[in-house]
Amino acid sequence: MEEQMSITIYSTPDCPWCKKTKEFFKEHKIEFNDVDVSSDAKAADEMIKKSGQKGVPVIDANGKIIVGFDEHSLKKALHLK
């Protein structure tokens, strides 16, 4: 049985790196929860607490925090080749 991944991306609608990260998830058929921090102050605070960053995207992959679109780190966290 495959382990269920819990993926959340903290993003904004006009962020090109956020779009790239979401495209990466879709390309690899990875389900994710998209949280728009530009319209949700509570989520923005949560993102800052988790990452220490105000910049997006911030990805929470089963508790592993990845800041920015880092394909190598994403593949490693998501166990992709």
BADOKOL-458277 format. One record per residue (C-alpha): residue number from 1; x, y, z; residue in three letters. Coordinates in nm, 3 decimals. Example, Ala and Ser with C-alpha at 12.3 -4.5 7.8 and 13.67 -1.06 7.14 Angstrom:
2
R    k       c1       c2       c3    r
R    1    1.230   -0.450    0.780  ala
R    2    1.367   -0.106    0.714  ser
//
This chain:
81
R    k       c1       c2       c3    r
R    1    0.000    0.000    0.000  met
R    2    0.135    0.340   -0.098  glu
R    3    0.176    0.604    0.170  glu
R    4   -0.072    0.890    0.130  gln
R    5    0.110    1.219    0.080  met
R    6   -0.028    1.537    0.226  ser
R    7    0.079    1.828    0.004  ile
R    8   -0.008    2.192    0.062  thr
R    9    0.119    2.476   -0.153  ile
R   10    0.096    2.829   -0.014  tyr
R   11    0.072    3.052   -0.318  ser
R   12   -0.063    3.368   -0.477  thr
R   13   -0.255    3.388   -0.807  pro
R   14    0.005    3.602   -0.988  asp
R   15    0.320    3.414   -0.879  cys
R   16    0.498    3.250   -1.177  pro
R   17    0.692    3.007   -0.952  trp
R   18    0.365    2.903   -0.785  cys
R   19    0.219    2.825   -1.129  lys
R   20    0.532    2.627   -1.218  lys
R   21    0.510    2.426   -0.895  thr
R   22    0.141    2.346   -0.953  lys
R   23    0.219    2.240   -1.312  glu
R   24    0.492    2.012   -1.172  phe
R   25    0.238    1.850   -0.934  phe
R   26   -0.018    1.804   -1.213  lys
R   27    0.247    1.662   -1.448  glu
R   28    0.336    1.401   -1.184  his
R   29   -0.033    1.339   -1.096  lys
R   30    0.018    1.458   -0.739  ile
R   31   -0.288    1.583   -0.554  glu
R   32   -0.232    1.902   -0.358  phe
R   33   -0.415    2.157   -0.149  asn
R   34   -0.369    2.510   -0.288  asp
R   35   -0.387    2.787   -0.027  val
R   36   -0.404    3.145   -0.156  asp
R   37   -0.215    3.349    0.103  val
R   38   -0.302    3.676   -0.072  ser
R   39   -0.665    3.640    0.039  ser
R   40   -0.623    3.440    0.362  asp
R   41   -0.430    3.619    0.638  ala
R   42   -0.456    3.321    0.874  lys
R   43   -0.299    3.092    0.611  ala
R   44   -0.027    3.352    0.544  ala
R   45    0.059    3.354    0.915  asp
R   46    0.062    2.973    0.918  glu
R   47    0.297    2.971    0.615  met
R   48    0.535    3.220    0.781  ile
R   49    0.538    3.015    1.104  lys
R   50    0.618    2.695    0.912  lys
R   51    0.882    2.839    0.679  ser
R   52    1.011    3.164    0.828  gly
R   53    0.941    3.309    0.481  gln
R   54    0.698    3.562    0.341  lys
R   55    0.779    3.468   -0.018  gly
R   56    0.579    3.212   -0.215  val
R   57    0.556    2.935   -0.305  pro
R   58    0.602    2.745    0.019  val
R   59    0.531    2.373   -0.009  ile
R   60    0.449    2.153    0.289  asp
R   61    0.505    1.792    0.181  ala
R   62    0.414    1.569    0.477  asn
R   63    0.569    1.822    0.713  gly
R   64    0.882    1.882    0.502  lys
R   65    0.894    2.251    0.411  ile
R   66    1.027    2.351    0.070  ile
R   67    1.059    2.720   -0.013  val
R   68    1.036    2.819   -0.379  gly
R   69    1.019    2.595   -0.683  phe
R   70    1.305    2.352   -0.622  asp
R   71    1.249    2.054   -0.852  glu
R   72    1.525    1.843   -0.693  his
R   73    1.389    1.894   -0.338  ser
R   74    1.032    1.832   -0.453  leu
R   75    1.126    1.506   -0.625  lys
R   76    1.317    1.392   -0.317  lys
R   77    1.034    1.484   -0.077  ala
R   78    0.774    1.317   -0.301  leu
R   79    0.989    1.010   -0.372  his
R   80    0.995    1.072   -0.748  leu
R   81    1.269    0.963   -0.987  lys
//
